[in-house]
Amino acid sequence: MPVPDCQLITSSRDARVEQIHTGLFELHRTGRIRLRQTVSRPGPEAGGVHPGFVKVVLDRSLRLHFDLADGGEINPAALDGSDFYFKRSFAPAVVARFPGGGEKIHPLGLNFPVYPNHRDPFSFRRILALEKAATWPAEWIRWADTGNRFSFLPRERFFGGEPDYELPPKVLFLVRAWDPHDRPDRPKDKIDGIHAVNETRAACIRVLRDAFSDRFLGGFSHTDFARQHYPDVLAPSAALTTKRSYIELLSRFPICVATTGLHGSIGWKVGEYTGLGKAIVSEKLCYQVPGNFVDGRNFLEFSTPEECANRVNTLCSDDALRRKMMAENLQYYQQWVRPDQLVWNALQTALSS
């Protein structure tokens, strides 16, 4: 089979798109694709330059659009300018509004920020093109420091390893409270939606603390907003919620909780949990992902904080179910979420059509 030629067209270093950047680089590094890159300065949020958008031209003809935005909306200009549209937050009801959308628009999969194990020359060029010169030294250190000695980025090597199935059944839920008023132009319905996300998370933390005591570790990151509005549900220590500490903590907890993200999105935590082979308790997923990621096998679904505690208790009590779910999620990660595989699946969808 000929090696596919891929031209990456990007104007973003947004954390959401790094999974795509990393996947493309890894495919190039291992010889599965030939990668070229065009970087342009970002413009207005339309027509393919939203910070969550990335384009790939496959074999110099097929135009692939990757939409990593949180919400389910489809960008009409980007759709018109693409042959295949891969959507992180894939909602069939939204897709059905677009004539022929079912043929062009495909679910992309779980998203989370993840970076290469190796120095990526394409990433270096994005720094030069997209960052202000004053930030170059700090960004170069992060780029060169693949061993995470002086900085920290969640790299591929932290994910995909075999979990410890013999860990005692403990529960982790460290999360963020969002400030609904951090943008003066935010509409009231969006403000209400963010408030509802925060309230659900806070209620789950309270119920889980009461139900599981020292078997539960959770709380909000110590932001100014959380300190002011949710002082009773802060994480035990601010240090616990740094990315380095959080990734290290995940290795010690076999059961992890996920709630709905902004705009109904499936949060980054779910992708991270699969990559670390966790048993997951999650709110109902608002969007579809490929690969048959389903309630009862990959996660236990809840709709209220009390149901959340009940589902957690099920996983604590049933060792066989918990361990089977951990194994299922690791396998799902390898097939559908790992950066190179997620991108490869999209390329194969385009090539086989």
C-alpha positions as CSV (number, residue, x, y, z in Angstrom):
1,M,0.0,0.0,0.0
2,P,1.4,3.5,-0.9
3,V,2.4,5.7,2.0
4,P,-0.3,8.4,2.3
5,D,0.8,12.0,1.8
6,C,-0.6,14.4,4.4
7,Q,-0.5,18.1,4.4
8,L,-1.4,19.5,7.8
9,I,-2.9,23.0,7.7
10,T,-3.1,24.5,11.1
11,S,-3.3,27.9,12.8
12,S,-3.6,26.7,16.4
13,R,-1.7,25.4,19.4
14,D,-4.9,25.0,21.4
15,A,-4.8,22.0,23.7
16,R,-7.7,20.4,22.0
17,V,-5.9,20.0,18.7
18,E,-2.7,18.6,20.1
19,Q,-4.1,15.1,20.0
20,I,-4.3,15.5,16.2
21,H,-0.9,17.1,15.9
22,T,0.7,14.4,18.0
23,G,-1.1,11.6,16.1
24,L,0.1,13.0,12.7
25,F,3.7,13.4,13.9
26,E,3.8,9.8,15.3
27,L,2.4,8.4,12.1
28,H,5.1,10.4,10.2
29,R,7.9,9.3,12.6
30,T,7.0,5.7,12.2
31,G,6.8,5.9,8.4
32,R,3.0,5.3,8.1
33,I,2.5,8.7,6.4
34,R,4.6,11.5,4.8
35,L,3.7,14.7,6.6
36,R,4.1,18.3,5.4
37,Q,2.8,21.3,7.3
38,T,1.5,24.8,6.5
39,V,1.1,27.2,9.5
40,S,-0.9,30.4,9.3
41,R,-1.7,33.0,11.9
42,P,-5.2,32.5,13.3
43,G,-8.0,34.8,12.2
44,P,-11.7,35.2,13.0
45,E,-13.5,32.1,14.3
46,A,-15.0,31.1,11.0
47,G,-14.2,29.1,7.9
48,G,-11.7,26.8,9.4
49,V,-9.6,29.0,11.7
50,H,-11.4,28.4,15.0
51,P,-8.7,27.3,17.6
52,G,-10.2,23.9,17.7
53,F,-10.0,23.3,13.9
54,V,-7.3,21.5,12.0
55,K,-7.2,20.6,8.3
56,V,-5.4,17.8,6.5
57,V,-5.1,17.4,2.7
58,L,-4.7,13.7,2.0
59,D,-2.8,12.5,-1.1
60,R,-3.1,16.1,-2.4
61,S,-6.8,15.8,-3.1
62,L,-9.0,14.8,-0.2
63,R,-9.8,17.6,2.2
64,L,-10.2,16.5,5.8
65,H,-11.5,18.8,8.5
66,F,-11.0,18.0,12.2
67,D,-13.4,19.9,14.5
68,L,-12.3,19.7,18.1
69,A,-14.7,22.4,19.4
70,D,-16.6,21.5,22.6
71,G,-20.1,22.0,21.2
72,G,-22.1,20.1,18.7
73,E,-22.5,22.9,16.1
74,I,-21.2,22.2,12.6
75,N,-19.3,25.0,10.8
76,P,-21.0,25.5,7.4
77,A,-18.0,27.1,5.7
78,A,-15.7,24.4,6.9
79,L,-18.1,21.7,5.9
80,D,-18.4,23.2,2.4
81,G,-14.7,23.3,2.1
82,S,-14.1,19.7,3.0
83,D,-14.7,16.2,1.7
84,F,-14.7,14.7,5.2
85,Y,-15.6,16.4,8.4
86,F,-14.5,14.7,11.6
87,K,-16.4,16.0,14.6
88,R,-15.4,15.6,18.3
89,S,-18.8,16.4,19.7
90,F,-20.8,14.4,17.2
91,A,-24.6,14.8,17.5
92,P,-26.7,12.9,14.9
93,A,-29.6,15.3,15.3
94,V,-27.3,18.2,14.3
95,V,-25.7,16.3,11.4
96,A,-29.2,15.5,10.0
97,R,-29.8,19.3,9.4
98,F,-27.2,19.3,6.7
99,P,-28.1,17.8,3.3
100,G,-25.6,15.0,2.7
101,G,-24.2,15.5,6.2
102,G,-24.4,11.8,7.0
103,E,-21.9,11.0,4.2
104,K,-19.4,13.8,5.0
105,I,-19.6,14.2,8.8
106,H,-18.1,11.4,11.0
107,P,-17.6,11.1,14.8
108,L,-13.9,11.7,15.6
109,G,-13.7,10.2,19.1
110,L,-12.6,11.1,22.7
111,N,-10.4,14.1,23.0
112,F,-7.7,15.0,25.5
113,P,-4.4,17.0,25.3
114,V,-1.5,14.7,24.7
115,Y,2.0,15.4,23.4
116,P,4.8,13.4,21.7
117,N,7.5,11.4,23.5
118,H,10.0,12.7,20.9
119,R,11.0,16.2,19.8
120,D,8.6,17.1,17.1
121,P,10.0,19.5,14.4
122,F,6.5,20.4,13.2
123,S,5.6,21.6,16.7
124,F,8.8,23.7,16.8
125,R,7.8,25.4,13.6
126,R,4.3,26.1,15.1
127,I,5.9,27.8,18.0
128,L,7.9,30.1,15.7
129,A,4.9,30.9,13.6
130,L,2.2,31.3,16.2
131,E,3.8,32.4,19.5
132,K,5.1,35.9,20.4
133,A,8.9,36.1,20.4
134,A,8.9,36.9,24.1
135,T,7.5,33.5,24.9
136,W,9.8,31.5,22.6
137,P,12.4,30.6,25.4
138,A,9.8,29.1,27.7
139,E,8.1,27.3,24.8
140,W,11.4,26.0,23.5
141,I,12.2,24.5,26.9
142,R,8.8,22.8,27.0
143,W,9.4,21.5,23.5
144,A,12.9,20.2,24.2
145,D,12.2,18.8,27.7
146,T,10.7,15.5,26.5
147,G,11.7,14.0,29.8
148,N,9.6,16.6,31.7
149,R,12.6,17.5,34.0
150,F,12.0,21.3,33.9
151,S,8.3,21.5,32.8
152,F,5.4,19.1,32.4
153,L,3.3,18.0,29.4
154,P,1.1,14.9,29.4
155,R,3.0,12.8,26.9
156,E,2.0,9.6,25.0
157,R,4.1,7.4,27.3
158,F,1.9,8.1,30.3
159,F,-1.0,6.4,28.6
160,G,-1.7,3.0,27.2
161,G,0.2,0.9,29.8
162,E,-1.3,-2.0,31.7
163,P,-3.2,-0.8,34.8
164,D,-2.8,-2.4,38.2
165,Y,-5.9,-4.5,38.5
166,E,-5.1,-5.3,42.2
167,L,-5.4,-1.8,43.4
168,P,-7.9,-1.4,46.3
169,P,-11.2,0.2,45.1
170,K,-10.6,3.9,45.7
171,V,-12.3,6.7,43.8
172,L,-10.9,9.9,42.2
173,F,-12.8,13.0,41.0
174,L,-10.6,16.1,40.8
175,V,-12.3,18.7,38.6
176,R,-12.6,22.4,37.8
177,A,-15.4,24.9,38.5
178,W,-15.8,27.3,35.6
179,D,-16.5,31.0,36.0
180,P,-19.7,31.7,34.0
181,H,-19.0,35.4,34.0
182,D,-15.4,35.3,32.7
183,R,-16.6,36.7,29.4
184,P,-18.8,39.8,29.4
185,D,-20.5,38.8,26.1
186,R,-21.6,35.3,27.2
187,P,-25.4,34.8,26.7
188,K,-27.6,34.0,29.6
189,D,-28.3,30.5,28.4
190,K,-24.6,29.7,28.3
191,I,-24.1,31.2,31.8
192,D,-26.9,29.0,33.1
193,G,-25.4,26.0,31.5
194,I,-22.0,26.6,33.1
195,H,-23.7,27.2,36.5
196,A,-25.5,23.8,36.1
197,V,-22.2,22.0,35.3
198,N,-20.6,23.5,38.4
199,E,-23.5,22.6,40.6
200,T,-23.6,19.0,39.4
201,R,-19.9,18.6,40.1
202,A,-20.1,20.1,43.5
203,A,-23.1,17.9,44.5
204,C,-21.3,14.8,43.3
205,I,-18.2,15.7,45.3
206,R,-20.3,16.2,48.5
207,V,-22.2,13.0,48.1
208,L,-19.1,10.9,47.3
209,R,-17.2,12.4,50.2
210,D,-20.0,11.4,52.6
211,A,-20.4,8.0,51.1
212,F,-16.8,6.9,50.7
213,S,-14.9,8.9,53.2
214,D,-11.1,8.1,53.0
215,R,-11.7,5.9,49.9
216,F,-12.6,9.1,47.9
217,L,-10.3,11.8,46.8
218,G,-11.9,14.7,45.0
219,G,-12.7,18.4,44.9
220,F,-12.4,21.5,42.8
221,S,-9.1,23.1,41.7
222,H,-8.1,26.0,43.9
223,T,-9.1,28.8,41.5
224,D,-10.2,32.2,42.8
225,F,-13.7,31.4,41.5
226,A,-13.9,28.0,43.3
227,R,-12.5,29.5,46.6
228,Q,-15.2,32.1,46.5
229,H,-18.2,30.0,45.5
230,Y,-17.4,26.4,46.5
231,P,-15.1,26.6,49.5
232,D,-16.6,23.4,51.0
233,V,-15.7,21.3,48.0
234,L,-12.1,22.3,47.2
235,A,-9.6,19.6,46.7
236,P,-7.6,18.8,49.9
237,S,-4.6,20.6,48.5
238,A,-4.0,23.0,45.6
239,A,-0.9,20.9,44.6
240,L,-3.0,17.9,43.9
241,T,-4.6,19.5,40.8
242,T,-1.5,20.4,38.9
243,K,-1.3,18.4,35.7
244,R,1.8,16.5,36.9
245,S,0.3,15.6,40.2
246,Y,-3.0,14.7,38.7
247,I,-1.5,12.2,36.2
248,E,0.5,10.6,38.9
249,L,-2.5,10.4,41.2
250,L,-4.5,8.6,38.5
251,S,-2.2,5.6,38.6
252,R,-3.4,5.0,42.2
253,F,-7.1,5.1,41.7
254,P,-8.9,2.3,39.8
255,I,-12.3,4.1,39.8
256,C,-12.8,7.6,38.3
257,V,-15.8,9.9,37.9
258,A,-16.6,12.0,34.9
259,T,-19.3,14.7,34.5
260,T,-20.5,16.6,31.4
261,G,-18.2,19.3,30.2
262,L,-18.9,22.7,28.7
263,H,-21.5,22.8,25.9
264,G,-22.4,19.2,26.7
265,S,-19.0,18.0,25.7
266,I,-17.4,14.7,26.8
267,G,-14.6,16.0,28.9
268,W,-10.9,15.3,28.5
269,K,-11.1,13.2,31.6
270,V,-12.9,10.4,29.8
271,G,-10.1,10.1,27.2
272,E,-7.5,10.2,30.0
273,Y,-9.3,7.5,32.0
274,T,-9.4,5.1,29.0
275,G,-5.7,5.7,28.4
276,L,-4.9,4.7,32.0
277,G,-7.3,1.8,32.1
278,K,-9.8,3.1,34.6
279,A,-13.3,1.9,35.6
280,I,-15.5,4.9,34.8
281,V,-18.6,6.3,36.3
282,S,-20.0,9.0,34.0
283,E,-23.0,11.2,33.4
284,K,-24.9,10.3,30.3
285,L,-22.8,11.1,27.2
286,C,-24.4,13.8,25.1
287,Y,-22.4,13.0,22.0
288,Q,-21.5,9.9,20.0
289,V,-18.0,8.4,19.6
290,P,-16.9,5.6,17.3
291,G,-16.1,2.1,18.5
292,N,-19.1,1.1,20.6
293,F,-18.2,2.9,23.8
294,V,-21.2,1.9,25.9
295,D,-22.8,2.0,29.3
296,G,-22.3,-1.2,31.3
297,R,-19.1,-2.2,29.6
298,N,-16.9,1.0,29.4
299,F,-18.7,3.0,32.1
300,L,-21.6,3.0,34.4
301,E,-24.0,5.9,33.7
302,F,-25.6,8.2,36.3
303,S,-28.0,11.1,36.2
304,T,-28.0,12.3,39.8
305,P,-25.3,12.6,42.5
306,E,-27.0,9.8,44.4
307,E,-26.9,7.6,41.4
308,C,-23.3,8.5,41.0
309,A,-22.5,7.2,44.4
310,N,-24.5,4.0,43.8
311,R,-22.6,3.3,40.6
312,V,-19.3,3.9,42.3
313,N,-20.4,1.5,45.1
314,T,-21.2,-1.2,42.4
315,L,-17.6,-0.9,41.1
316,C,-16.2,-0.9,44.6
317,S,-18.1,-4.1,45.5
318,D,-17.8,-6.0,42.3
319,D,-14.1,-6.8,41.7
320,A,-14.7,-8.8,38.5
321,L,-16.8,-6.0,36.9
322,R,-14.3,-3.3,37.9
323,R,-11.3,-5.2,36.4
324,K,-13.1,-6.2,33.3
325,M,-14.1,-2.5,32.7
326,M,-10.5,-1.4,33.2
327,A,-9.3,-3.9,30.6
328,E,-12.1,-2.9,28.2
329,N,-11.2,0.8,28.4
330,L,-7.5,0.2,27.9
331,Q,-8.4,-1.8,24.8
332,Y,-10.7,0.9,23.6
333,Y,-8.0,3.5,24.0
334,Q,-5.5,1.5,21.9
335,Q,-8.1,1.1,19.1
336,W,-9.9,4.5,19.1
337,V,-8.3,7.2,21.3
338,R,-4.5,6.8,21.1
339,P,-3.4,9.8,19.0
340,D,-1.8,7.9,16.1
341,Q,-4.7,5.5,16.0
342,L,-7.4,8.1,16.2
343,V,-5.9,10.0,13.2
344,W,-5.2,6.8,11.3
345,N,-8.9,5.7,11.7
346,A,-9.9,9.1,10.1
347,L,-7.4,8.7,7.3
348,Q,-8.7,5.2,6.6
349,T,-12.3,6.4,6.6
350,A,-11.4,8.9,3.8
351,L,-9.2,6.5,1.8
352,S,-11.8,3.7,1.9
353,S,-14.7,5.9,0.7
